[in-house]
Amino acid sequence: MKHFIILIEYKVPLEEIVKLTDAHRAHLQKGYKKGMLLLSGPQIPRTGGLVIGKCNDKEELETFFSEDPYFIHSCAEYRYIEFTPKSHQDFLSEWISE
């Protein structure tokens, strides 16, 4: 598995984002259920969001996020940063090694 930080940057005013936030979070839940996502949340200030995830390759992530309401409505851009975890809390060992 490859590990990624996904940076989400909003392209529209926050008022437009707020309208889609519940649907966006429901979409992310699909990734959590698959074991693909570890954590997610809005940036401070709220100009975008951050997700940490894992999958077979970047294309799998791009496909997943292409179904995100923020993407569908052209409200956000996504940046995928692959990294290799070297150090982590013990409770993450299973998630990282899967």
C-alpha positions, 0 to 999 in steps of 0.5 A: 500500500502507498500512503498519501496526504491529500490537500483539498483547496477550496475554489469557491466561497465558504458559503458554497462549501458549507452547502456541500459539507454533509455530502462531502463527509458522507462520501469520506465515510465510504473511504473510512469503511473501506479502510482507505482513510485514516483521518480528515478535517478542515484546515484552519483557517477554513480554506480547504481540508486535509486527508491522510489515506492509503491505497494501491496507487494515486489513480485509485485515490483520484477515482475515489475523490472524483466522486466527492461532491466538492469535486463534482461541483468544481468547488475544490482542487486536490493535491496528492502527496505520496509519502513513506511512513517511517515513524508512528504511534504504536496504535497505527502499526496495523493500519500502516502495515496493511 
